[in-house]
Amino acid sequence: MVLTKVYKNQGQLMLEIHPIHIILTNEKGNPDSKAYSADELKAPINGDIRFTTVIE
């Protein structure tokens, strides 16, 4: 959770909090050597991504 805003509303202290999802990996091997453009990085992923939840 990340605290993004603190303010008062009618004397009450209010907070805005946003969740952040973190993915940790034990993946090993050589990194991809391709340099991706900004458009390629912003493009949606078309395909299945396999993962195993270790701990939640």
Backbone torsions as a table, in degrees:
resi	resn	phi	psi	omega
1	MET	NA	140.4	178.5
2	VAL	-123.4	126.0	176.1
3	LEU	-78.5	119.7	-176.1
4	THR	-110.2	-18.9	-177.0
5	LYS	-158.7	138.5	174.0
6	VAL	-128.9	128.4	-179.3
7	TYR	-153.8	168.2	176.7
8	LYS	-107.0	139.2	177.5
9	ASN	-133.5	110.8	-178.0
10	GLN	53.6	43.5	177.8
11	GLY	82.8	-9.2	179.6
12	GLN	-91.3	137.2	174.5
13	LEU	-77.9	124.5	-177.2
14	MET	-116.6	148.8	179.9
15	LEU	-129.5	144.6	169.5
16	GLU	-114.9	123.9	-178.0
17	ILE	-127.0	136.6	179.8
18	HIS	-121.0	134.9	178.5
19	PRO	-76.3	149.2	174.9
20	ILE	-125.2	132.5	179.4
21	HIS	-99.1	129.1	-178.0
22	ILE	-118.5	134.5	177.4
23	ILE	-117.3	120.0	176.0
24	LEU	-103.0	145.0	-177.1
25	THR	-135.6	148.9	173.6
26	ASN	-104.3	18.6	-176.1
27	GLU	-62.4	137.0	-179.3
28	LYS	-125.6	155.4	179.0
29	GLY	135.1	-177.0	-179.6
30	ASN	-81.1	139.4	177.5
31	PRO	-67.6	157.2	177.5
32	ASP	-66.3	129.2	-177.2
33	SER	-89.4	-5.3	-179.0
34	LYS	-72.6	137.1	174.2
35	ALA	-91.9	116.5	-177.1
36	TYR	-92.5	142.6	176.8
37	SER	-78.4	164.9	178.8
38	ALA	-60.2	-39.2	179.3
39	ASP	-64.3	-39.2	178.6
40	GLU	-65.9	-38.0	180.0
41	LEU	-70.2	-30.7	-179.8
42	LYS	-83.9	-16.7	-176.6
43	ALA	-67.4	147.1	178.1
44	PRO	-66.6	153.7	177.4
45	ILE	-88.2	122.3	179.9
46	ASN	-105.2	94.5	179.1
47	GLY	153.9	170.1	-179.8
48	ASP	-83.5	140.9	174.0
49	ILE	-114.6	117.9	-179.4
50	ARG	-88.5	140.3	177.5
51	PHE	-154.2	160.7	177.0
52	THR	-126.4	125.6	178.0
53	THR	-77.8	121.3	179.1
54	VAL	-91.0	-46.2	179.2
55	ILE	-151.1	144.4	-179.8
56	GLU	-114.6	NA	NA
